[in-house]
Amino acid sequence: MPRQARLDIPGTLHHVIVRGIERKKILTDDQDRQDFVSRMGMIASETGTAVYAWALMSDHAHILLRSGPSGLSRYMRRLLSGYAVSYNRRHNRHGHLFQNRYKSIVCEEDPYFKELVRYIHLNPLRAKLVESLAKLDRYRWCGHSVLMGRIKGDWQDRDYVLKQFGSKKAYRQFVKKGIDKGHRPDLVGGGLIRSYGGWSAVKEARRLGVPEKSDERILGKGEFVEQLIQRSDKRRKVQFSALERLQQAVVLVEEVCKKENVGVEALKSGSRRRNVSMVRSQLAEKLIEECGLSLTETGRQLGVSPSAVAKSLSRRDRQKSI
């Protein structure tokens, strides 16, 4: 069965789960973690994305966010593409770092917001990355420490989250009560059974003849599901095509070439003239960081191979560190 299109309506609440390809590590050391967190915050600020909860593990990461005006996909493309290139350069590896498709579940806010914040922030404790809630209060690689005021993170929407609980103390008490609940499979996906809280509740609803619309991409009750799909259908009719980011890349290439007095044809011909190479190096970074293109597509736009793009990025990194 083909995968459904992602529901990407600006302003919706998403629980995003990012996993390493073949369950391999995506975060090896604290430098990787700091890189991921810095990108997560910087891009959130630039795109108007509100981040409420997050936790970094070794082979996956959880983020609870409200998408900005440009939607979820643009935020995630920039975050994952930029981080993957940086990670591969640091660790001298090649190929995909993440599973081809990150998981994003659109969530109904009223019944699930608090539960999702608690579930995500307890991940390091459940995985025994920290020994206690007191240690989690100070753990750098989880949004819980920001909510507790122990770690600075101005880009995380701390005030909005704490307002839902009334106070920092009430939030911590709520988190503490969730420790014994263990893993919550009902909070990592959508569909009818998860939205209803279990198969027994679904059977009872059916026995009573209660019709309920559901969708595997959504964690929420029928009315919410129906409204969201209607909004998504309307948006899709007026939305730009999947070529939008490529069109953005083409405009960027033309603007930079014009500014540097280099012909686009010369750029794409593979010319190694010094001025052309300098423009190509500058554009490689912009196309990946700002447009969220892959190494392959970036190379196609610049007339070089993906490996040449990676080498160009490595040279720019070395120059910046001098």
N, C-alpha and C positions, 0 to 999 in steps of 0.2 A: 504494500500500500504506500503510495507516495506521501512524503511528509507535507503537512499543511504549511501554508505561508505563515510567517511569524506575525503576531499581532503587535503592531508597532505604532500605537496611537500616542502622540505627545501627551504628557501629563498623567500617564497610567503608572500604577505601582507594579514593579516587576521583582520577582525573586530570580536572580540570575545565578546559575551554577556553571563554572568553567572548569573543565577537567583536562589533564594532560593526555596526549595521545597514548593509547595502550596503557592508561593509568600510570604513566611515568611521571617523574617529578617535573613540576613547572617552577618550583622555588627551591633552590639548593642552599642558599646561605642568606645572611641578613642583608647583603648588598642587593641581592635579587628582590628580597621583600621590600626594601626601601624604594627600589626602582618601581616596583608594581604600585606601591601605595602612593608615591609621588605622582605617577602618571594618572592614577585613579582620581586623585584630588585635583590636579591641574586641569584635566580634561572635563571633569565635572563642573569646575568653575567656568571654563570657557564655553561650555555647551548649555549651561543652565540646568544641569542634572542635579537633583537632590539625592544625596546618599545618606541613608538612615542607619544601616547596619552592614557590617562586613567582617569576614574572617578569612585569613590565609592559612591553608594547610600546606602539606608538601606537594601533593599531586592534584589539588583542586582548590577553588576559592568560591565563597558565597558572597553575594552583594544584594542588598535590598535597596532599591532606588526608585525614584520617580523620574521618568524620562523628561528631557527638556523639549524645547520647541522643535528641534530637529529629529526627535525620536530616539529610540534605543539603539538602533543599528549603527548610526554614525558614532555614537559614544563608544560602543563596544568595538567597532572596527579600529578606531584610533587607539584604544587601550590595548587590545590584543595584538594588533599588527606591530605597533611600536615596541611593545614589551618583548614580543617574540624575536624581533630582529636584534634587540639589545642582548637578550639572553643567549641567543645563538652565537653572537660575536664574543661574548664574555667566556662562554664555555666551549668555544671552538667546535660547534656542532652545526649540522645542516638539516634541512627538512622541517616538517611541521612540528610545532611544539604542542599545540592544542588539538583536541578533538575537532573535527571539521565544523561542527555546529554546537555552539554553546546552548545550554538549556535556559529558557526564559519562560517563567510562568507569570501571567498577569493575575494579580490578586485583588480580591474585593477587600477594601481597607478595613471597614468597621469590625468584621469578625476575625480578621487574620493579622492585622498590623502588629499588635503587641506580641502575639504568639511567634510571628516570624522574626521579630527583633530578638526575642529571647532564644529561639531555636538557633539562629545563626551565631549569636554571641556565645552560646555554650559549646559550640563545635570544638574549640581547643581543649576545653575541660573534658569533654566526652572522649576525645582522642588521646587524652593524657599528655598533651603538650604542656599543660600546667597542672599542678597538683591540687589546687584548691581555688575557691572563688576569690579568696584574698589575693592569690597570685594572678588570677585572671584580671582583677581590678587594675593591675599594673602591666599587663601583657601588651607589648607594643603592636602586635600584628593582628589586632582584633578591635573593632569599633567600640567594644564595651569599655575599654580603658579611656576612650575619649569621652564617653557619656559620664564616666565617673570623675572626669576632670583630672586624671592622672597623666594623660598624654595629650599633647596639643594636636588639634586637627581642625583648623578653622573651616576647612572645606566641608566637613561632615555636618549635617544639619542636626546638631545636638539639641537645640532649643525645641524644635518640632517634636522630636522623640520624647523628651522629658515632659513636655506639655501633655502628652497622651497619658502619662502615668501620674501627673500631679506634682511629683518631686523626684529628686535623685534617689532619695531613701526608698520611696515606694517602688521605683524602677528596680533597684537592687533586690528588694524583698521578692518581687515578682520573678526575677531571674533565679533567685535562690530556690524558690518553690518548684522551678522547672528542672532542677538537677536530677531528681529521681524519676522524671518522666522518660529519660533515655532517648533513644533515636525516635524521630517522629516522621515516619514515611508519608504520613498524610500531609506534610508541609513541603515536600520536595517535588510535587507534581500537581496536575489538575485532574479534571474529570469528575464524573458523578460520585463515585465512591469516596474519594478524598474530600470533595466539597460537602458531602453529607456527613462525613465523620465515621464512615464504616458501612459495611454491607448490610448490617441489620437495620440501620436507619433508612437505607435505600429500599429494602423490602417492605418496611412499615409504610413508607410513602406510597409505594406502589399498591399496597393493600388498601390504603385509604383513597386510592384513585387520584393522587396528587401528581399532575404532570410537571415534569421538571426538565428544562433544557440544560444540557451539559456540553463541555468541550474539554478535550485533554490539554489544551493550552491555557486553561483558565481555572483558578481556584476560587470558586464563588458559587452562589446559589443561582437558580434559573433566571430570575429577572435581571440580575447583573450580567449573566452570560448573554442573554438576548440583546440587551442594550449595547453591550460592548461589540458584539458581532455586527449589529446594525451600523454602529459608528465606524467600524472597520471597513465595511462594505462601501459606505459613502466616501470615506477617505481614499479608498483604493481607486475609485472612479476619477478622482481629481489629482491623484498622486503622480509624481514624476516616475518615469520608468526606472528599471534597475540600472540603466546606463547613466543615472544622474551623477554618480561620483566620477565616472570616466569623463563626462562632459566637464565637470569641475576641474579635473586634471588637465584636460586639453586647454582650458582657459588659462590655468596657472602656467603651463608650459609656454604658451604664447606670450603671456605678460612678462615672464622672466627673460625669455629670449629677446623680446623687444627692448627691455630695459638694458640688457647687457650687449645689445647689438650683435646677436648671434642668430643666424637663420634656423628656423625649426627643421628645415630639410637637412642642414649640416649636422644638427644635433642627432637626428634619427638615422643618419647615414653611418654612424659609428666613427665619425671623424675623431682623431686623437689630438687635434690641434689644442694647444694649451688653454686658450680662452673657451673653446667648446667643452673641454674636459672639466674645467672649473664650473661652468654653468650646469653641466650634467651632474656633477657631484652635489651642487647646491639643490638642484631639483629632486635628486634621489631622496634626500632627507625630507623635503617638503611633501613629496607625493605619498610617502609612507606615513609621516607624522600627521599631516593635515588632511590628506584625502583618504587615508586608510587603505591604500592600495597594497597588494602583495608584492613580493620581490619580483615575481614573474611578470605581473602587469606593469610594474614600474619599469622593468627592463624593456618591455614592449613599447612603452611611451618614450623611452630614451634611446632606443636603437642599440641596446647592449644586452648581454645575458644576465640572468638573475645573479650568478656568481660575481659578475663585474659590479653589479649594484651593491652586493654585500661588501666587496672589497673597498668600494668607494666610501661606504658608510664607516668602515673600520678606520680608513685614513682620516676621515673627518673627526672621529672620536679621539684618535691619537693627537691630532692637531689641537683639539680643544683642551686636552689634558696637559699640554706643554706649558 
